[in-house]
Amino acid sequence: MTKPSASLGGLPARAANGGIVIHLRVTPKALADEVLGVEEREEGTVLKVKVRAVPDKGEANTGVVALVARWLEVPKAMVKVLTGAKSRSKQVFVAGDPPALMARLTVMIGRE
């Protein structure tokens, strides 16, 4: 297992029209909802997260939305799963000011 690291080169997100898109690697059925850190994977740089919800009927996706919203301190209504609804690899869109959100993300992952 690769350990998350704050010293990796890339960010797990990109600016988009009206917000940012964050690339995630999700582990469902965890003991707690938490953001583990950044990891380099074959598909690129991702933010590793764990959610307590099970991957059934969209419950894990709902947990991911709630976790990302809480972590970035934005309303849940501003976060939605774009791709990977039935996959551990997901992209979520966070609505808002892209530079401010990217700055917040950078601080949260320890790359300020």
Phi and psi restraints in degrees (value plus and minus 20) as a CYANA .aco file:
   2 THR   PHI    -103.2   -63.2
   2 THR   PSI     113.6   153.6
   3 LYS   PHI    -100.7   -60.7
   3 LYS   PSI     119.3   159.3
   4 PRO   PHI     -83.3   -43.3
   4 PRO   PSI     129.0   169.0
   5 SER   PHI    -162.1  -122.1
   5 SER   PSI     121.5   161.5
   6 ALA   PHI    -108.4   -68.4
   6 ALA   PSI     -21.9    18.1
   7 SER   PHI    -120.3   -80.3
   7 SER   PSI     -11.5    28.5
   8 LEU   PHI     -89.5   -49.5
   8 LEU   PSI     136.6   176.6
   9 GLY   PHI     -94.8   -54.8
   9 GLY   PSI     -66.1   -26.1
  10 GLY   PHI    -109.4   -69.4
  10 GLY   PSI     139.0   179.0
  11 LEU   PHI    -115.1   -75.1
  11 LEU   PSI     129.6   169.6
  12 PRO   PHI    -103.9   -63.9
  12 PRO   PSI       4.7    44.7
  13 ALA   PHI    -169.5  -129.5
  13 ALA   PSI     144.5   184.5
  14 ARG   PHI    -162.8  -122.8
  14 ARG   PSI     130.8   170.8
  15 ALA   PHI     -89.4   -49.4
  15 ALA   PSI     125.0   165.0
  16 ALA   PHI    -157.8  -117.8
  16 ALA   PSI     150.4   190.4
  17 ASN   PHI     -84.7   -44.7
  17 ASN   PSI      92.0   132.0
  18 GLY   PHI      64.9   104.9
  18 GLY   PSI      -7.3    32.7
  19 GLY   PHI     146.3   186.3
  19 GLY   PSI    -172.4  -132.4
  20 ILE   PHI    -153.6  -113.6
  20 ILE   PSI     137.3   177.3
  21 VAL   PHI    -134.1   -94.1
  21 VAL   PSI     103.7   143.7
  22 ILE   PHI    -127.4   -87.4
  22 ILE   PSI     113.1   153.1
  23 HIS   PHI    -112.9   -72.9
  23 HIS   PSI     105.0   145.0
  24 LEU   PHI    -140.8  -100.8
  24 LEU   PSI     134.1   174.1
  25 ARG   PHI    -142.4  -102.4
  25 ARG   PSI      95.1   135.1
  26 VAL   PHI    -127.3   -87.3
  26 VAL   PSI     114.8   154.8
  27 THR   PHI    -132.5   -92.5
  27 THR   PSI      91.5   131.5
  28 PRO   PHI    -104.4   -64.4
  28 PRO   PSI     154.6   194.6
  29 LYS   PHI      37.0    77.0
  29 LYS   PSI      18.3    58.3
  30 ALA   PHI    -108.0   -68.0
  30 ALA   PSI     150.7   190.7
  31 LEU   PHI     -96.0   -56.0
  31 LEU   PSI     -43.8    -3.8
  32 ALA   PHI    -171.2  -131.2
  32 ALA   PSI     137.1   177.1
  33 ASP   PHI    -103.8   -63.8
  33 ASP   PSI     102.4   142.4
  34 GLU   PHI    -179.8  -139.8
  34 GLU   PSI     134.4   174.4
  35 VAL   PHI    -116.0   -76.0
  35 VAL   PSI     103.6   143.6
  36 LEU   PHI    -111.0   -71.0
  36 LEU   PSI     -47.8    -7.8
  37 GLY   PHI     116.1   156.1
  37 GLY   PSI    -188.0  -148.0
  38 VAL   PHI    -121.2   -81.2
  38 VAL   PSI     123.2   163.2
  39 GLU   PHI    -161.1  -121.1
  39 GLU   PSI     121.8   161.8
  40 GLU   PHI    -107.5   -67.5
  40 GLU   PSI     106.5   146.5
  41 ARG   PHI    -146.8  -106.8
  41 ARG   PSI     152.9   192.9
  42 GLU   PHI     -75.9   -35.9
  42 GLU   PSI     -57.4   -17.4
  43 GLU   PHI    -102.8   -62.8
  43 GLU   PSI     -21.8    18.2
  44 GLY   PHI     103.9   143.9
  44 GLY   PSI    -186.8  -146.8
  45 THR   PHI     -99.5   -59.5
  45 THR   PSI     110.3   150.3
  46 VAL   PHI    -151.1  -111.1
  46 VAL   PSI     137.7   177.7
  47 LEU   PHI    -118.0   -78.0
  47 LEU   PSI      99.6   139.6
  48 LYS   PHI    -105.5   -65.5
  48 LYS   PSI     109.3   149.3
  49 VAL   PHI    -154.5  -114.5
  49 VAL   PSI     134.0   174.0
  50 LYS   PHI    -144.4  -104.4
  50 LYS   PSI     120.1   160.1
  51 VAL   PHI    -150.3  -110.3
  51 VAL   PSI     128.5   168.5
  52 ARG   PHI     -92.1   -52.1
  52 ARG   PSI     -47.6    -7.6
  53 ALA   PHI     -81.5   -41.5
  53 ALA   PSI     131.8   171.8
  54 VAL   PHI    -108.8   -68.8
  54 VAL   PSI     133.1   173.1
  55 PRO   PHI    -101.6   -61.6
  55 PRO   PSI      45.5    85.5
  56 ASP   PHI    -157.4  -117.4
  56 ASP   PSI     107.1   147.1
  57 LYS   PHI      36.0    76.0
  57 LYS   PSI      14.3    54.3
  58 GLY   PHI      59.2    99.2
  58 GLY   PSI     -12.5    27.5
  59 GLU   PHI     -83.5   -43.5
  59 GLU   PSI     -61.8   -21.8
  60 ALA   PHI     -84.4   -44.4
  60 ALA   PSI     -58.5   -18.5
  61 ASN   PHI     -83.4   -43.4
  61 ASN   PSI     -60.5   -20.5
  62 THR   PHI     -82.8   -42.8
  62 THR   PSI     -60.4   -20.4
  63 GLY   PHI     -84.8   -44.8
  63 GLY   PSI     -58.8   -18.8
  64 VAL   PHI     -84.0   -44.0
  64 VAL   PSI     -65.5   -25.5
  65 VAL   PHI     -79.4   -39.4
  65 VAL   PSI     -66.8   -26.8
  66 ALA   PHI     -82.8   -42.8
  66 ALA   PSI     -62.6   -22.6
  67 LEU   PHI     -84.4   -44.4
  67 LEU   PSI     -68.2   -28.2
  68 VAL   PHI     -83.2   -43.2
  68 VAL   PSI     -61.8   -21.8
  69 ALA   PHI     -82.1   -42.1
  69 ALA   PSI     -66.4   -26.4
  70 ARG   PHI     -83.4   -43.4
  70 ARG   PSI     -64.0   -24.0
  71 TRP   PHI     -83.2   -43.2
  71 TRP   PSI     -61.9   -21.9
  72 LEU   PHI    -110.6   -70.6
  72 LEU   PSI     -21.6    18.4
  73 GLU   PHI      38.8    78.8
  73 GLU   PSI      31.1    71.1
  74 VAL   PHI    -147.3  -107.3
  74 VAL   PSI     138.3   178.3
  75 PRO   PHI     -83.9   -43.9
  75 PRO   PSI     127.0   167.0
  76 LYS   PHI     -77.8   -37.8
  76 LYS   PSI     -50.8   -10.8
  77 ALA   PHI     -84.0   -44.0
  77 ALA   PSI     -36.5     3.5
  78 MET   PHI    -110.3   -70.3
  78 MET   PSI     -21.5    18.5
  79 VAL   PHI    -139.1   -99.1
  79 VAL   PSI     113.6   153.6
  80 LYS   PHI    -167.4  -127.4
  80 LYS   PSI     129.7   169.7
  81 VAL   PHI     -98.9   -58.9
  81 VAL   PSI     102.1   142.1
  82 LEU   PHI    -108.8   -68.8
  82 LEU   PSI     -69.8   -29.8
  83 THR   PHI    -156.1  -116.1
  83 THR   PSI     137.9   177.9
  84 GLY   PHI      63.6   103.6
  84 GLY   PSI       8.8    48.8
  85 ALA   PHI     -76.1   -36.1
  85 ALA   PSI     -48.8    -8.8
  86 LYS   PHI    -136.6   -96.6
  86 LYS   PSI       7.1    47.1
  87 SER   PHI    -153.4  -113.4
  87 SER   PSI     139.5   179.5
  88 ARG   PHI     -96.6   -56.6
  88 ARG   PSI     -43.8    -3.8
  89 SER   PHI    -111.2   -71.2
  89 SER   PSI     100.6   140.6
  90 LYS   PHI    -153.0  -113.0
  90 LYS   PSI     139.2   179.2
  91 GLN   PHI    -142.1  -102.1
  91 GLN   PSI     109.2   149.2
  92 VAL   PHI    -136.9   -96.9
  92 VAL   PSI     123.3   163.3
  93 PHE   PHI    -120.9   -80.9
  93 PHE   PSI     112.6   152.6
  94 VAL   PHI    -138.1   -98.1
  94 VAL   PSI      95.8   135.8
  95 ALA   PHI     -96.0   -56.0
  95 ALA   PSI     126.9   166.9
  96 GLY   PHI     124.0   164.0
  96 GLY   PSI    -186.6  -146.6
  97 ASP   PHI     -96.0   -56.0
  97 ASP   PSI      93.6   133.6
  98 PRO   PHI     -74.9   -34.9
  98 PRO   PSI     -67.3   -27.3
  99 PRO   PHI     -82.2   -42.2
  99 PRO   PSI     -59.7   -19.7
 100 ALA   PHI     -87.0   -47.0
 100 ALA   PSI     -61.8   -21.8
 101 LEU   PHI     -87.2   -47.2
 101 LEU   PSI     -61.0   -21.0
 102 MET   PHI     -85.1   -45.1
 102 MET   PSI     -58.1   -18.1
 103 ALA   PHI     -84.3   -44.3
 103 ALA   PSI     -63.1   -23.1
 104 ARG   PHI     -82.9   -42.9
 104 ARG   PSI     -65.6   -25.6
 105 LEU   PHI     -79.7   -39.7
 105 LEU   PSI     -63.8   -23.8
 106 THR   PHI     -80.2   -40.2
 106 THR   PSI     -62.6   -22.6
 107 VAL   PHI     -85.5   -45.5
 107 VAL   PSI     -64.1   -24.1
 108 MET   PHI     -84.4   -44.4
 108 MET   PSI     -51.6   -11.6
 109 ILE   PHI    -114.7   -74.7
 109 ILE   PSI     -15.0    25.0
 110 GLY   PHI      59.6    99.6
 110 GLY   PSI      10.3    50.3
 111 ARG   PHI    -135.8   -95.8
 111 ARG   PSI       9.8    49.8
